[in-house]
Amino acid sequence: MSSEEYRLDVERKMLQIMQEKLDSGEMSAERAKEIAQYVVDSLKPGISIDEINKVVAYIAKEFEEFSHLTVDSLNAYEENVKTHALSDVHKLLSEGDLPSADTILKKTLQVDLGGKQ
């Protein structure tokens, strides 16, 4: 998943949460506007995955409506990283390139997912 795909996925999830909260009366239009403005200002195209994770963590902390968003987004990203890494490692191992496979595994294990290691 590219950083742009990840950014769009996070935005889509946030919009879905806001729509559900607006529909149920758990969020006012004013609050939705405040959150939307922060999202637009913070999640700009071209932002890195690490920056997206920092924004998501801040949003989850500052806007309680999104407290579960951090865990969901980071889990999805982590799963994507693992899938791609395993595919690459499998290919390298089948080619007999053990040193490169080892390097990818070590790098994958060191990926900082919003504080997780």
C-alpha positions as CSV (number, residue, x, y, z in Angstrom):
1,M,0.0,0.0,0.0
2,S,1.5,3.3,-1.0
3,S,1.4,6.3,1.3
4,E,-1.3,7.9,-0.9
5,E,-3.5,4.8,-0.8
6,Y,-3.0,4.7,3.0
7,R,-3.8,8.4,3.3
8,L,-7.0,8.0,1.3
9,D,-8.0,4.9,3.3
10,V,-7.6,6.8,6.6
11,E,-9.6,9.7,5.2
12,R,-12.4,7.4,4.0
13,K,-12.6,5.7,7.4
14,M,-12.8,9.1,9.2
15,L,-15.5,10.3,6.9
16,Q,-17.4,7.1,7.5
17,I,-17.1,7.5,11.3
18,M,-18.2,11.1,11.1
19,Q,-21.2,10.2,8.9
20,E,-22.3,7.5,11.3
21,K,-21.9,9.8,14.3
22,L,-23.8,12.6,12.5
23,D,-26.6,10.3,11.5
24,S,-27.0,8.9,15.1
25,G,-26.8,12.4,16.6
26,E,-23.6,11.6,18.5
27,M,-21.8,14.4,16.7
28,S,-22.8,17.9,15.8
29,A,-22.3,19.5,12.4
30,E,-20.0,22.0,14.1
31,R,-17.8,19.3,15.6
32,A,-17.7,17.4,12.2
33,K,-16.6,20.7,10.5
34,E,-13.8,21.2,13.1
35,I,-12.5,17.6,12.6
36,A,-12.8,17.8,8.8
37,Q,-10.8,21.0,8.8
38,Y,-8.0,19.4,10.8
39,V,-8.0,16.4,8.5
40,V,-7.8,18.5,5.4
41,D,-5.0,20.6,6.9
42,S,-3.0,17.6,8.1
43,L,-3.4,14.8,5.6
44,K,-2.2,16.5,2.5
45,P,-1.3,14.5,-0.7
46,G,2.4,13.4,-0.6
47,I,2.5,13.0,3.1
48,S,4.7,10.0,4.2
49,I,3.3,6.9,6.0
50,D,5.2,7.9,9.2
51,E,3.6,11.3,9.1
52,I,0.1,9.8,8.5
53,N,0.6,7.6,11.5
54,K,1.5,10.6,13.6
55,V,-1.6,12.5,12.4
56,V,-3.8,9.5,13.1
57,A,-2.4,9.1,16.6
58,Y,-3.0,12.8,17.3
59,I,-6.5,12.7,15.9
60,A,-7.3,9.6,18.0
61,K,-6.0,11.4,21.1
62,E,-7.6,14.8,20.5
63,F,-10.9,13.7,19.0
64,E,-12.3,10.9,21.1
65,E,-14.7,10.0,18.3
66,F,-11.7,8.4,16.5
67,S,-10.0,6.6,19.4
68,H,-10.2,3.3,17.7
69,L,-9.0,4.6,14.4
70,T,-5.3,4.4,15.4
71,V,-5.4,0.7,16.1
72,D,-7.5,-0.1,13.0
73,S,-5.3,2.0,10.7
74,L,-2.0,0.8,12.1
75,N,-3.1,-2.9,12.1
76,A,-4.1,-2.6,8.4
77,Y,-0.8,-1.0,7.5
78,E,1.2,-3.5,9.5
79,E,-0.7,-6.4,7.8
80,N,0.1,-4.8,4.4
81,V,3.8,-4.5,5.2
82,K,4.0,-8.1,6.4
83,T,2.2,-9.4,3.3
84,H,4.6,-7.6,0.9
85,A,7.7,-8.5,3.0
86,L,6.7,-12.2,3.1
87,S,6.2,-12.2,-0.7
88,D,9.6,-10.6,-1.3
89,V,11.3,-12.9,1.2
90,H,9.7,-16.0,-0.4
91,K,10.9,-14.9,-3.9
92,L,14.4,-14.2,-2.6
93,L,14.6,-17.5,-0.8
94,S,13.5,-19.4,-3.9
95,E,16.3,-17.6,-5.8
96,G,18.8,-18.6,-3.1
97,D,19.4,-15.0,-2.0
98,L,19.5,-15.7,1.8
99,P,21.3,-12.4,2.7
100,S,18.8,-10.2,1.0
101,A,15.9,-12.2,2.5
102,D,17.4,-11.8,6.0
103,T,17.8,-8.0,5.4
104,I,14.2,-7.6,4.5
105,L,13.0,-9.6,7.5
106,K,15.1,-7.5,9.8
107,K,13.9,-4.3,8.3
108,T,10.3,-5.4,8.5
109,L,10.7,-6.3,12.2
110,Q,12.1,-2.8,12.8
111,V,9.3,-0.8,11.1
112,D,7.9,1.7,13.6
113,L,4.2,1.6,13.5
114,G,3.2,4.5,15.7
115,G,5.3,3.3,18.6
116,K,5.0,-0.5,18.0
117,Q,8.2,-2.4,17.4
